[in-house]
Amino acid sequence: MLDKIIHFSIKNKIVIGLFTIALIIWGSYSLTQLPIDAVPDITNNQVQVITSSPSLAAGEIERLVTFPVEQTMATIPGIEEVRSFSRFGLSVVTIVFKDNINVY
């Protein structure tokens, strides 16, 4: 089988040359059509709820702001994870959604 291909290639150099040129042109065209991104987006779908209350201490922020926001956000469908941290006057709650969920 391989001998037949080699003999055909030797006898028909023009046909093989045309096939090679056609493959190069087709490959070059396909390369220009590839949707390659320089830096692919590998982040997950997430939303951050940032709340500021300058007069509250970290414990009060946790009890009065962060915990109620976490409990409210936990009822949203399609959530993978809820993270939070509380500092003096600042509460940050991060809600991570599944990839197929529209965050809006």
MMTF fields as JSON, N, C-alpha, C and O atoms, coordinates in Angstrom:
{
  "mmtfVersion": "1.0.0",
  "mmtfProducer": "UNKNOWN",
  "numBonds": 415,
  "numAtoms": 416,
  "numGroups": 104,
  "numChains": 1,
  "numModels": 1,
  "chainsPerModel": [1],
  "groupsPerChain": [104],
  "chainIdList": ["A"],
  "bondAtomList": [4, 2, 8, 6, 12, 10, 16, 14, 20, 18, 24, 22, 28, 26, 32, 30, 36, 34, 40, 38, 44, 42, 48, 46, 52, 50, 56, 54, 60, 58, 64, 62, 68, 66, 72, 70, 76, 74, 80, 78, 84, 82, 88, 86, 92, 90, 96, 94, 100, 98, 104, 102, 108, 106, 112, 110, 116, 114, 120, 118, 124, 122, 128, 126, 132, 130, 136, 134, 140, 138, 144, 142, 148, 146, 152, 150, 156, 154, 160, 158, 164, 162, 168, 166, 172, 170, 176, 174, 180, 178, 184, 182, 188, 186, 192, 190, 196, 194, 200, 198, 204, 202, 208, 206, 212, 210, 216, 214, 220, 218, 224, 222, 228, 226, 232, 230, 236, 234, 240, 238, 244, 242, 248, 246, 252, 250, 256, 254, 260, 258, 264, 262, 268, 266, 272, 270, 276, 274, 280, 278, 284, 282, 288, 286, 292, 290, 296, 294, 300, 298, 304, 302, 308, 306, 312, 310, 316, 314, 320, 318, 324, 322, 328, 326, 332, 330, 336, 334, 340, 338, 344, 342, 348, 346, 352, 350, 356, 354, 360, 358, 364, 362, 368, 366, 372, 370, 376, 374, 380, 378, 384, 382, 388, 386, 392, 390, 396, 394, 400, 398, 404, 402, 408, 406, 412, 410],
  "bondOrderList": [1, 1, 1, 1, 1, 1, 1, 1, 1, 1, 1, 1, 1, 1, 1, 1, 1, 1, 1, 1, 1, 1, 1, 1, 1, 1, 1, 1, 1, 1, 1, 1, 1, 1, 1, 1, 1, 1, 1, 1, 1, 1, 1, 1, 1, 1, 1, 1, 1, 1, 1, 1, 1, 1, 1, 1, 1, 1, 1, 1, 1, 1, 1, 1, 1, 1, 1, 1, 1, 1, 1, 1, 1, 1, 1, 1, 1, 1, 1, 1, 1, 1, 1, 1, 1, 1, 1, 1, 1, 1, 1, 1, 1, 1, 1, 1, 1, 1, 1, 1, 1, 1, 1],
  "groupList": [{"groupName": "MET", "atomNameList": ["N", "CA", "C", "O"], "elementList": ["N", "C", "C", "O"], "formalChargeList": [0, 0, 0, 0], "bondAtomList": [1, 0, 2, 1, 3, 2], "bondOrderList": [1, 1, 2], "singleLetterCode": "M", "chemCompType": "L-PEPTIDE LINKING"}, {"groupName": "LEU", "atomNameList": ["N", "CA", "C", "O"], "elementList": ["N", "C", "C", "O"], "formalChargeList": [0, 0, 0, 0], "bondAtomList": [1, 0, 2, 1, 3, 2], "bondOrderList": [1, 1, 2], "singleLetterCode": "L", "chemCompType": "L-PEPTIDE LINKING"}, {"groupName": "ASP", "atomNameList": ["N", "CA", "C", "O"], "elementList": ["N", "C", "C", "O"], "formalChargeList": [0, 0, 0, 0], "bondAtomList": [1, 0, 2, 1, 3, 2], "bondOrderList": [1, 1, 2], "singleLetterCode": "D", "chemCompType": "L-PEPTIDE LINKING"}, {"groupName": "LYS", "atomNameList": ["N", "CA", "C", "O"], "elementList": ["N", "C", "C", "O"], "formalChargeList": [0, 0, 0, 0], "bondAtomList": [1, 0, 2, 1, 3, 2], "bondOrderList": [1, 1, 2], "singleLetterCode": "K", "chemCompType": "L-PEPTIDE LINKING"}, {"groupName": "ILE", "atomNameList": ["N", "CA", "C", "O"], "elementList": ["N", "C", "C", "O"], "formalChargeList": [0, 0, 0, 0], "bondAtomList": [1, 0, 2, 1, 3, 2], "bondOrderList": [1, 1, 2], "singleLetterCode": "I", "chemCompType": "L-PEPTIDE LINKING"}, {"groupName": "HIS", "atomNameList": ["N", "CA", "C", "O"], "elementList": ["N", "C", "C", "O"], "formalChargeList": [0, 0, 0, 0], "bondAtomList": [1, 0, 2, 1, 3, 2], "bondOrderList": [1, 1, 2], "singleLetterCode": "H", "chemCompType": "L-PEPTIDE LINKING"}, {"groupName": "PHE", "atomNameList": ["N", "CA", "C", "O"], "elementList": ["N", "C", "C", "O"], "formalChargeList": [0, 0, 0, 0], "bondAtomList": [1, 0, 2, 1, 3, 2], "bondOrderList": [1, 1, 2], "singleLetterCode": "F", "chemCompType": "L-PEPTIDE LINKING"}, {"groupName": "SER", "atomNameList": ["N", "CA", "C", "O"], "elementList": ["N", "C", "C", "O"], "formalChargeList": [0, 0, 0, 0], "bondAtomList": [1, 0, 2, 1, 3, 2], "bondOrderList": [1, 1, 2], "singleLetterCode": "S", "chemCompType": "L-PEPTIDE LINKING"}, {"groupName": "ASN", "atomNameList": ["N", "CA", "C", "O"], "elementList": ["N", "C", "C", "O"], "formalChargeList": [0, 0, 0, 0], "bondAtomList": [1, 0, 2, 1, 3, 2], "bondOrderList": [1, 1, 2], "singleLetterCode": "N", "chemCompType": "L-PEPTIDE LINKING"}, {"groupName": "VAL", "atomNameList": ["N", "CA", "C", "O"], "elementList": ["N", "C", "C", "O"], "formalChargeList": [0, 0, 0, 0], "bondAtomList": [1, 0, 2, 1, 3, 2], "bondOrderList": [1, 1, 2], "singleLetterCode": "V", "chemCompType": "L-PEPTIDE LINKING"}, {"groupName": "GLY", "atomNameList": ["N", "CA", "C", "O"], "elementList": ["N", "C", "C", "O"], "formalChargeList": [0, 0, 0, 0], "bondAtomList": [1, 0, 2, 1, 3, 2], "bondOrderList": [1, 1, 2], "singleLetterCode": "G", "chemCompType": "PEPTIDE LINKING"}, {"groupName": "THR", "atomNameList": ["N", "CA", "C", "O"], "elementList": ["N", "C", "C", "O"], "formalChargeList": [0, 0, 0, 0], "bondAtomList": [1, 0, 2, 1, 3, 2], "bondOrderList": [1, 1, 2], "singleLetterCode": "T", "chemCompType": "L-PEPTIDE LINKING"}, {"groupName": "ALA", "atomNameList": ["N", "CA", "C", "O"], "elementList": ["N", "C", "C", "O"], "formalChargeList": [0, 0, 0, 0], "bondAtomList": [1, 0, 2, 1, 3, 2], "bondOrderList": [1, 1, 2], "singleLetterCode": "A", "chemCompType": "L-PEPTIDE LINKING"}, {"groupName": "TRP", "atomNameList": ["N", "CA", "C", "O"], "elementList": ["N", "C", "C", "O"], "formalChargeList": [0, 0, 0, 0], "bondAtomList": [1, 0, 2, 1, 3, 2], "bondOrderList": [1, 1, 2], "singleLetterCode": "W", "chemCompType": "L-PEPTIDE LINKING"}, {"groupName": "TYR", "atomNameList": ["N", "CA", "C", "O"], "elementList": ["N", "C", "C", "O"], "formalChargeList": [0, 0, 0, 0], "bondAtomList": [1, 0, 2, 1, 3, 2], "bondOrderList": [1, 1, 2], "singleLetterCode": "Y", "chemCompType": "L-PEPTIDE LINKING"}, {"groupName": "GLN", "atomNameList": ["N", "CA", "C", "O"], "elementList": ["N", "C", "C", "O"], "formalChargeList": [0, 0, 0, 0], "bondAtomList": [1, 0, 2, 1, 3, 2], "bondOrderList": [1, 1, 2], "singleLetterCode": "Q", "chemCompType": "L-PEPTIDE LINKING"}, {"groupName": "PRO", "atomNameList": ["N", "CA", "C", "O"], "elementList": ["N", "C", "C", "O"], "formalChargeList": [0, 0, 0, 0], "bondAtomList": [1, 0, 2, 1, 3, 2], "bondOrderList": [1, 1, 2], "singleLetterCode": "P", "chemCompType": "L-PEPTIDE LINKING"}, {"groupName": "GLU", "atomNameList": ["N", "CA", "C", "O"], "elementList": ["N", "C", "C", "O"], "formalChargeList": [0, 0, 0, 0], "bondAtomList": [1, 0, 2, 1, 3, 2], "bondOrderList": [1, 1, 2], "singleLetterCode": "E", "chemCompType": "L-PEPTIDE LINKING"}, {"groupName": "ARG", "atomNameList": ["N", "CA", "C", "O"], "elementList": ["N", "C", "C", "O"], "formalChargeList": [0, 0, 0, 0], "bondAtomList": [1, 0, 2, 1, 3, 2], "bondOrderList": [1, 1, 2], "singleLetterCode": "R", "chemCompType": "L-PEPTIDE LINKING"}],
  "groupTypeList": [0, 1, 2, 3, 4, 4, 5, 6, 7, 4, 3, 8, 3, 4, 9, 4, 10, 1, 6, 11, 4, 12, 1, 4, 4, 13, 10, 7, 14, 7, 1, 11, 15, 1, 16, 4, 2, 12, 9, 16, 2, 4, 11, 8, 8, 15, 9, 15, 9, 4, 11, 7, 7, 16, 7, 1, 12, 12, 10, 17, 4, 17, 18, 1, 9, 11, 6, 16, 9, 17, 15, 11, 0, 12, 11, 4, 16, 10, 4, 17, 17, 9, 18, 7, 6, 7, 18, 6, 10, 1, 7, 9, 9, 11, 4, 9, 6, 3, 2, 8, 4, 8, 9, 14],
  "groupIdList": [1, 2, 3, 4, 5, 6, 7, 8, 9, 10, 11, 12, 13, 14, 15, 16, 17, 18, 19, 20, 21, 22, 23, 24, 25, 26, 27, 28, 29, 30, 31, 32, 33, 34, 35, 36, 37, 38, 39, 40, 41, 42, 43, 44, 45, 46, 47, 48, 49, 50, 51, 52, 53, 54, 55, 56, 57, 58, 59, 60, 61, 62, 63, 64, 65, 66, 67, 68, 69, 70, 71, 72, 73, 74, 75, 76, 77, 78, 79, 80, 81, 82, 83, 84, 85, 86, 87, 88, 89, 90, 91, 92, 93, 94, 95, 96, 97, 98, 99, 100, 101, 102, 103, 104],
  "secStructList": [7, 2, 2, 2, 2, 2, 2, 2, 2, 2, 2, 7, 2, 2, 2, 2, 2, 2, 2, 2, 2, 2, 2, 2, 2, 2, 2, 2, 2, 2, 2, 2, 2, 7, 7, 7, 7, 1, 1, 7, 7, 7, 7, 7, 3, 3, 3, 3, 3, 3, 3, 3, 7, 6, 6, 1, 7, 2, 2, 2, 2, 0, 0, 0, 0, 0, 2, 2, 2, 2, 2, 2, 2, 6, 6, 1, 6, 6, 3, 3, 3, 3, 3, 3, 3, 3, 3, 6, 6, 3, 3, 3, 3, 3, 3, 3, 3, 7, 6, 6, 1, 7, 7, 7],
  "xCoordList": [0.835, 0.0, 0.877, 0.66, 1.856, 2.737, 3.589, 3.897, 3.968, 4.735, 3.931, 4.486, 2.617, 1.766, 1.673, 1.689, 1.577, 1.51, 2.815, 2.796, 3.939, 5.244, 5.411, 5.873, 5.045, 5.153, 4.227, 4.613, 3.014, 2.099, 2.68, 2.598, 3.271, 3.85, 5.02, 5.187, 5.835, 6.977, 6.518, 7.074, 5.511, 5.021, 4.255, 4.32, 3.53, 2.647, 3.128, 2.455, 4.263, 4.848, 4.014, 3.914, 3.429, 2.632, 1.377, 1.021, 0.714, -0.495, -0.147, -0.853, 0.927, 1.347, 1.746, 1.431, 2.436, 2.804, 1.584, 1.555, 0.563, -0.68, -1.414, -1.927, -1.461, -2.078, -1.338, -1.961, -0.016, 0.779, 0.518, 0.34, 0.495, 0.21, -1.21, -1.431, -2.174, -3.555, -3.644, -4.356, -2.925, -2.922, -2.296, -2.775, -1.248, -0.601, -1.542, -1.664, -2.207, -3.157, -4.323, -4.72, -4.874, -6.009, -5.593, -6.353, -4.414, -3.915, -3.683, -3.983, -3.153, -2.93, -4.255, -4.385, -5.234, -6.558, -7.19, -7.755, -7.095, -7.664, -6.983, -7.634, -5.688, -4.947, -5.43, -5.504, -5.763, -6.257, -7.671, -8.078, -8.421, -9.796, -9.937, -11.047, -8.851, -8.914, -9.198, -8.538, -10.175, -10.47, -9.571, -10.049, -8.281, -7.344, -7.226, -7.039, -7.335, -7.195, -5.811, -5.33, -5.175, -3.823, -3.819, -2.928, -4.81, -4.933, -6.351, -7.3, -6.509, -7.861, -8.47, -7.762, -9.769, -10.497, -10.715, -11.522, -9.996, -10.111, -10.776, -10.81, -11.3, -11.941, -13.35, -13.962, -13.833, -15.192, -16.155, -15.733, -17.447, -18.472, -18.625, -19.016, -18.318, -18.466, -18.935, -18.715, -19.593, -20.088, -19.618, -19.675, -19.154, -18.743, -19.719, -20.058, -20.162, -21.004, -20.133, -19.773, -19.791, -18.922, -19.77, -20.421, -19.746, -20.556, -19.642, -18.79, -19.822, -19.01, -19.884, -20.943, -19.424, -20.086, -18.996, -18.63, -18.474, -17.288, -17.427, -16.42, -18.648, -18.819, -18.906, -18.961, -18.919, -19.08, -17.745, -16.893, -17.579, -16.388, -16.52, -17.578, -15.443, -15.434, -16.492, -17.16, -16.651, -17.676, -19.082, -19.923, -19.336, -20.662, -20.916, -22.029, -19.884, -20.024, -20.376, -21.238, -19.693, -19.957, -21.394, -22.082, -21.846, -23.167, -24.3, -25.337, -24.113, -25.212, -25.241, -26.293, -24.103, -24.063, -23.692, -24.455, -22.52, -22.0, -22.903, -23.261, -23.271, -24.085, -25.445, -25.837, -26.198, -27.474, -27.306, -28.136, -26.231, -26.01, -25.707, -26.217, -24.879, -24.58, -25.846, -26.055, -26.683, -27.91, -28.864, -29.519, -28.946, -29.819, -29.288, -30.061, -27.992, -27.39, -27.389, -27.341, -27.44, -27.411, -28.672, -28.678, -29.729, -30.976, -31.021, -31.951, -30.031, -30.003, -29.617, -28.652, -30.336, -29.974, -28.705, -28.423, -27.947, -26.751, -25.483, -24.494, -25.494, -24.324, -23.424, -23.902, -22.124, -21.145, -20.568, -20.355, -20.315, -19.607, -19.914, -20.116, -19.947, -20.09, -18.946, -18.801, -18.126, -17.0, -17.203, -17.849, -16.644, -16.766, -15.634, -14.995, -15.409, -14.552, -15.016, -15.559, -14.786, -15.231, -14.048, -13.255, -13.937, -12.925, -13.631, -14.843, -12.869, -13.43, -14.07, -13.369, -15.383, -16.11, -16.286, -16.776, -15.893, -15.965, -16.409, -15.938, -17.315, -17.771, -17.671, -18.16, -17.029, -16.918, -17.452, -16.927, -18.495, -19.084, -18.903, -19.333, -18.258, -18.022, -18.892, -18.809, -19.729, -20.62, -20.093, -19.996, -19.75, -19.228, -20.353, -20.94, -20.647, -21.712, -21.138, -19.945, -21.991, -21.591, -21.338, -21.836, -20.563, -20.144, -21.292, -21.202, -22.351, -23.443, -24.522, -25.565, -24.303, -25.29, -24.963, -23.809, -25.979, -25.819, -25.866, -26.861, -24.81, -24.727, -25.647, -25.863, -26.192, -27.09, -28.496, -29.397],
  "yCoordList": [-1.19, 0.0, 1.25, 2.162, 1.294, 2.442, 2.571, 3.679, 1.431, 1.457, 2.096, 2.833, 1.816, 2.397, 3.915, 4.65, 4.368, 5.816, 6.482, 7.549, 5.862, 6.417, 6.443, 7.441, 5.373, 5.327, 6.364, 7.019, 6.502, 7.514, 8.912, 9.745, 9.174, 10.486, 10.79, 11.933, 9.783, 9.994, 10.237, 11.093, 9.496, 9.633, 10.937, 11.524, 11.4, 12.568, 13.7, 14.062, 14.236, 15.286, 16.563, 17.256, 16.871, 18.096, 18.011, 18.976, 16.871, 16.693, 16.816, 17.492, 16.175, 16.236, 17.668, 18.139, 18.357, 19.761, 20.649, 21.517, 20.439, 21.221, 20.932, 21.849, 19.653, 19.307, 19.969, 20.449, 19.993, 20.616, 22.115, 22.664, 22.777, 24.215, 24.494, 25.452, 23.65, 23.827, 23.665, 24.419, 22.687, 22.496, 23.678, 24.064, 24.25, 25.413, 26.615, 27.328, 26.834, 27.958, 27.755, 28.685, 26.55, 26.268, 26.416, 26.956, 25.951, 26.081, 27.529, 27.923, 28.328, 29.752, 30.477, 31.306, 30.165, 30.775, 30.365, 31.203, 29.091, 28.617, 29.259, 29.542, 29.493, 30.134, 31.55, 31.993, 32.269, 33.638, 33.678, 34.701, 32.597, 32.554, 32.031, 32.023, 31.595, 31.05, 32.147, 33.186, 31.926, 32.936, 32.756, 32.388, 33.013, 32.833, 34.14, 35.205, 34.046, 35.205, 35.176, 34.112, 36.324, 36.375, 35.931, 35.194, 36.374, 35.984, 35.442, 36.223, 34.139, 33.584, 33.923, 34.067, 34.047, 34.36, 33.073, 32.233, 32.917, 31.701, 31.977, 31.105, 33.184, 33.521, 32.931, 32.659, 32.746, 32.251, 33.438, 34.587, 33.142, 34.183, 34.547, 33.715, 35.788, 36.205, 37.645, 38.458, 37.934, 39.269, 39.624, 38.789, 40.85, 41.307, 42.363, 43.301, 42.19, 43.176, 43.847, 43.233, 45.111, 45.863, 46.904, 47.743, 46.829, 47.723, 48.474, 47.878, 49.773, 50.609, 51.251, 51.806, 51.165, 51.82, 52.25, 51.477, 53.45, 53.869, 53.885, 53.866, 53.92, 54.042, 52.702, 52.689, 51.575, 50.272, 49.542, 49.632, 48.818, 48.001, 46.709, 46.43, 45.927, 44.704, 43.709, 43.09, 43.548, 42.629, 43.065, 42.242, 44.357, 44.872, 44.763, 44.458, 45.013, 44.849, 43.405, 43.137, 42.475, 41.048, 40.698, 40.017, 41.152, 40.785, 41.518, 40.921, 42.813, 43.617, 43.739, 44.015, 43.537, 43.736, 42.446, 41.965, 41.884, 40.747, 39.521, 38.926, 39.141, 37.944, 38.052, 37.106, 39.17, 39.274, 39.234, 38.654, 39.851, 39.815, 38.383, 37.935, 37.658, 36.253, 35.409, 34.605, 35.581, 34.792, 35.097, 34.192, 36.348, 36.727, 36.183, 35.685, 36.272, 35.812, 34.289, 33.763, 33.58, 32.113, 31.527, 30.36, 32.313, 31.81, 31.917, 31.41, 32.568, 32.733, 31.403, 30.778, 30.947, 29.67, 29.8, 30.859, 28.709, 28.657, 29.129, 29.432, 29.195, 29.663, 28.478, 27.433, 28.645, 27.63, 27.924, 27.007, 29.187, 29.536, 30.973, 31.831, 31.228, 32.578, 32.805, 32.071, 33.835, 34.183, 35.594, 36.415, 35.876, 37.231, 37.525, 36.622, 38.81, 39.243, 40.609, 41.404, 40.854, 42.094, 42.765, 42.119, 44.048, 44.87, 46.073, 46.234, 46.901, 48.095, 48.968, 49.545, 49.066, 49.917, 49.366, 50.077, 48.1, 47.558, 46.101, 45.305, 45.769, 44.394, 44.049, 44.791, 42.91, 42.453, 41.028, 40.131, 40.825, 39.499, 39.16, 39.91, 38.013, 37.559, 36.344, 35.339, 36.441, 35.354, 34.757, 35.461, 33.47, 32.78, 31.941, 31.102, 32.179, 31.463, 30.357, 30.347, 29.436, 28.407, 29.096, 30.195, 28.446, 29.069, 29.355, 30.285, 28.581, 28.757, 29.72, 29.844, 30.397, 31.31, 32.738, 33.16, 33.476, 34.89, 35.678, 35.614, 36.411, 37.096, 38.304, 38.832, 38.753, 39.893, 39.463, 40.299],
  "zCoordList": [0.0, 0.0, 0.0, -0.798, 0.885, 0.955, -0.306, -0.744, -0.885, -2.131, -3.259, -4.075, -3.311, -4.353, -4.202, -5.189, -2.961, -2.718, -3.143, -3.757, -2.821, -3.189, -4.71, -5.262, -5.378, -6.839, -7.499, -8.467, -6.97, -7.498, -7.309, -8.211, -6.133, -5.851, -6.776, -7.204, -7.092, -7.982, -9.418, -10.106, -9.875, -11.247, -11.453, -12.533, -10.432, -10.566, -9.656, -8.69, -9.968, -9.137, -9.162, -8.15, -10.282, -10.403, -9.535, -8.859, -9.552, -8.727, -7.246, -6.498, -6.823, -5.426, -5.058, -3.965, -5.967, -5.729, -5.574, -4.702, -6.419, -6.317, -5.006, -4.365, -4.609, -3.323, -2.162, -1.215, -2.237, -1.179, -1.109, -0.022, -2.261, -2.286, -1.779, -1.039, -2.184, -1.715, -0.2, 0.463, 0.35, 1.803, 2.533, 3.599, 1.987, 2.6, 2.584, 3.58, 1.449, 1.351, 2.305, 3.007, 2.335, 3.225, 4.694, 5.498, 5.043, 6.418, 6.805, 7.932, 5.887, 6.163, 6.364, 7.265, 5.526, 5.691, 7.027, 7.729, 7.373, 8.638, 9.827, 10.833, 9.733, 10.816, 11.058, 12.204, 9.985, 10.163, 10.735, 11.287, 10.616, 11.098, 12.521, 13.055, 13.154, 14.5, 15.517, 15.508, 16.396, 17.427, 18.652, 19.725, 18.493, 19.587, 20.354, 19.766, 21.667, 22.523, 23.156, 23.546, 23.262, 23.815, 25.273, 25.695, 26.043, 27.443, 27.626, 27.694, 27.704, 27.842, 29.196, 30.193, 29.214, 30.444, 31.222, 30.826, 32.333, 33.136, 34.482, 35.35, 34.654, 35.919, 35.961, 34.928, 37.158, 37.315, 37.392, 37.52, 37.311, 37.42, 38.882, 39.7, 39.209, 40.594, 40.688, 39.79, 41.81, 42.097, 43.496, 44.399, 43.688, 45.006, 45.492, 44.771, 46.732, 47.392, 48.437, 49.441, 48.203, 49.095, 49.816, 49.193, 51.142, 51.957, 52.904, 53.563, 52.97, 53.842, 54.91, 54.618, 56.142, 57.264, 58.234, 59.119, 58.093, 58.831, 60.35, 61.058, 60.86, 62.305, 63.035, 64.265, 62.321, 62.963, 63.08, 62.196, 64.186, 64.394, 63.583, 63.02, 63.527, 62.716, 63.181, 62.353, 64.474, 64.985, 64.632, 64.27, 64.736, 64.378, 62.871, 62.444, 62.08, 60.627, 60.298, 59.462, 60.972, 60.728, 61.101, 60.341, 62.251, 62.755, 62.042, 61.753, 61.754, 61.233, 59.704, 59.128, 59.051, 57.602, 56.871, 56.033, 57.186, 56.424, 56.535, 55.519, 57.75, 57.932, 57.246, 56.563, 57.391, 56.652, 55.131, 54.432, 54.614, 53.166, 52.725, 51.698, 53.489, 53.165, 53.168, 52.26, 54.168, 54.255, 53.104, 52.586, 52.706, 51.596, 50.278, 49.459, 50.065, 48.807, 48.693, 47.582, 49.798, 49.77, 49.134, 48.741, 49.031, 48.452, 46.925, 46.299, 46.325, 44.873, 44.225, 44.665, 43.194, 42.55, 41.709, 41.148, 41.63, 40.796, 41.484, 40.816, 42.806, 43.543, 43.877, 44.32, 43.665, 44.059, 45.432, 46.226, 45.718, 46.945, 47.335, 46.476, 48.651, 49.179, 50.156, 51.133, 49.886, 50.753, 51.265, 50.614, 52.444, 52.971, 53.944, 54.484, 54.147, 55.237, 55.702, 54.936, 56.978, 57.605, 58.268, 58.953, 58.063, 58.705, 59.32, 59.18, 59.992, 60.591, 59.517, 58.685, 59.53, 58.602, 57.197, 56.32, 56.957, 55.601, 55.622, 56.434, 54.721, 54.547, 53.067, 52.216, 52.763, 51.377, 51.314, 51.973, 50.521, 50.318, 48.845, 47.969, 48.576, 47.208, 46.939, 47.646, 45.912, 45.535, 44.236, 43.231, 44.239, 43.065, 42.475, 43.157, 41.189, 40.495, 39.617, 39.312, 39.22, 38.24, 36.902, 36.658, 36.04, 34.789, 33.818, 33.016, 33.879, 32.916, 33.413, 32.77, 34.525, 35.104, 34.681, 34.74, 34.255, 33.938, 35.251, 35.973, 35.561, 36.86, 36.947, 38.038, 35.821, 35.857, 36.224, 36.303]
}
